[in-house]
């Protein structure tokens, strides 16, 4: 991994510290006390504990920064320019079902722009990091988005909405348009890792609607710093703030968007 800034180093520290507790709880997943937050959206004690650990570590280092996280909501800091954006457990449903595909996601925003990112997958010990202008990394390896040009060779990822979500019909239409043209579509249930995989060239592209800033803030910077493109879907202006995101390598980004747009 490239030598990072003081901010990135404290983000890595916070992710690893939270992950230790999550890994312990994941080993006893059947004993977790789980409550319902909404249809198909679970929150566990592990999730809440991990967020508290991350917040303690980050705010000890930068007490004046603002805060936005899945469980704890938003807090305005005295700094006024910087904000932590945190998902302590992206892929909660996977976690609760014993599926080893989930991550800790931490992003740092300055004046509305993401400048540092960490996505940590403890089950595989893969630490994805990026800082604006310094590239994207996975452990000690520099990341590059894929260079594939032909749709039929490409694998894409998305999040298929659950139950009676308003976005489900549109996503099904998009799948029907995309799947005959490509090598496959994956739905692994953790948007932060989906974006990290685009950055690593494992996926050629990703799209999803109805997701939150903490789901995509860190992953979006990883893609950009690995040479990919990230933009909004439909009429959205801000893919992170409005939760409608498309990401891909530069070779396919425009065509990928056109295929999705044709599914009306």
N, C-alpha and C positions, 0 to 999 in steps of 0.2 A: 504494500500500500504506500502511496506517496505520502510524504510528510505533510500533515494537515495543519490548519490554523488552530489556535487555542480553542475557538468555538467548536470546530469539528472534533477535536480530541475529547472535549467534554461531552459531546453528543454520542460518540462511540462508547465512552465510559458509562453513560446513562443507559444506553441500549443493552450493553453487556450485563450491567447490574440488574436491570429489570428482567432480562432473559433468564438469569439464574433462578429466580423465583418461578417464572413461567415454566421452565423445564421441570422443576420439582412438582409443580401442580399438574403438568401434563402427564407425568408418570403415575398420577393418582386421579386421572380424569374422572373415573367413575364415582369418586367420592366428593367431587366439587358440588357446592351448593349453587344452583343455577336459578335465576329468576327470569321471567319473560319481560323483555323491553318492548316487544311488538312482534307481529307475525314473522317468524323466521329470523328474528334478530335477538340474540341472547347476550346477556351480560353475566359474567361470573365474578366471583371474588378474585380470581386470578387477574382478570382484566383491571379491576379497580386498584388492586395492590400494585400492579405493574405501573399504572399511571402515577400513583403516589410516589413510587421509587424514582421514576424519571423526573417528575416535577421537583422533588427534593434535590436531586443532583444538578439539574439545569438551573434552578432558581438560586441555589447556593452560589453557583458560579456567576450568574447574571441576574441578580435580584430585581433589576429595573426593567427587564424585558417583559413584554406582554405575553399572553398565553392563550392558546386555543387547543382543546383536546376533546376527544370523543366523549369521555365520561364526565369530565369536570367543567366543560363549557369554556367560556371566554372570560378573561380577566385583562383589564387595561393596566399596563405598566407605566412607570414614570418616564421610561426611556423615550417612548413615543415613535421610535423608528423601527425597532426590532420586535419580532414576535416568534415564539416557538409554536410550531404546529405539530401535534403529536397524536399518533394512534398507537396506544400501548400494546394492542393485540389485533393486528389486521388478519382476518381469517378466524374469527371467534368460533364460528360454526364448525369449521374443520377441527379446531382445538378441542371443542366439546365432544366431538365424535371420534376423537383419537386419531385423526388424520394428521400426519406430520408435515403440514404445509401451512405455515402461519409466520408472521413476522412482527417485529417492532419497527415502527416508522417514525422518524423524527426529521423535521425540516426547520430551517431557520429562514425567516423572511425579513428583509430590510427594505423599508419604504415600498412595500407592496410587491417586491420581487424575491423569489426564492434564491438564496445564495449558498446554502449548504444543505446536504441531505445525507441521511443514514437510513438504510433499510437492512435490518439484521434478521437472518433466518437461523435461529438457534439449532433447529433439528439437523441442519446440514452444515452448520458453522460457516455460513456464507455471509460476509459483511460487505454490503454494497455501500459505497460512499462517493460523494461528489461535492466539489465546490465550484462556484461559477468561475470559468476560465481556466480550471485546473484539471479537467477531464473527469471521467468516472472510473471507478475501480471496484473490483471484487477481490477482497483479501489483498494479495500483492500483484494482481493481474490487471492491466489496463483494459477497459472495456471498449468494444466497438459494436455498433449496431450491425445487423447482417447486411450483406451486399447483394442479396438475391434480387433478381429483376423480374422473374416470371411468377405470376400468381400461382400457377399450378404447383410450384415448388415451395410455396410459403405456408407457414402455420401462423394463425392469428389467435388471439385470446380476447375474451370478453367476460362480462358478468351477466348471466341470465337472471333477470329479476324473478323473485320468488312469488308464490301465491298469486294474489290478484293485483299485483303492482300495475300502476298505470303505464309503465314503460314496457311491460311484457309483450303486448301485441306488436309494437314497433321492432323490438329486438328479434322476435320470431321472423318477421318479414326480412330483416337484414340478414339473419342466418340463412334464410332460404335463397337470398340473392348471392351471398358470399360463398357458401359451402360448395356449390358445384364448380366454382372457379379456382379453388385452392386445395392444398394438401391436407387441410384439417383446421378445425377450430377447437380450442381448449377452454374449459370453464373450470378453473381450479379454486376459485373462491377467495382470492386475496389480491386485491387490486395493486397494492404496493409491490408485491412480488411479480405480478404480471408486467408491470412497468420496468422493474429491475431486469426481468428476463428479456424484454425488448432491448434494453440497454446492452445486455450481454450477447445479443444476437440469437438467443434461444427461440424467441418469437420474432416474427417479422412485423407484427403490428398488434395494437390493442385498441379497443373502443368500449365505452360504457357510458350510460346515462344514470342520473339519479344518485351519484356518489358524493361524498362529503370532501371538503378540503383536506382533511387529515388522511384520507384514503390515497390521494394522488399528489400532494405537494412535493414530497421527497422523491417519489418515483419519476415525476415529470422532469426534475432537474437531472436525474440519472440519465434519462433518455437524451436530453439535449446535450449533455456533456459527453455522451458516447457517440455523438454525431447524428442523432435522429431528430425528428421534428415532432412537436406537440402542438395541438391546436384544439379549437372548440368544435363541437358537433352542432348541426342545425344553425339556429340563429344566436346561439350563445356567443358572448364576447370574451368572457374569462373562463377558460376550461377548468381552472381550479376552483374559483369562487362559485361558479354556476353548476359544477358537477356534471358536465357533458364533455367528455374528452376523447380525442383520437390521437394515437401516437404510432409512428412507424419510421422505417428507414427512409431516407430522402428519395430513393429510387421508386418507392411505391406509394408514398404518402398521398399524393394528389389522386392517383387512380383508386386507392383504397377509399378515400372520401367520396369519390364519385359513385362507387359501387354501393356504399351505404346510403348515399343520398337518393339513389334510384329506387330504393325500397320504400316507396311511399304508398 
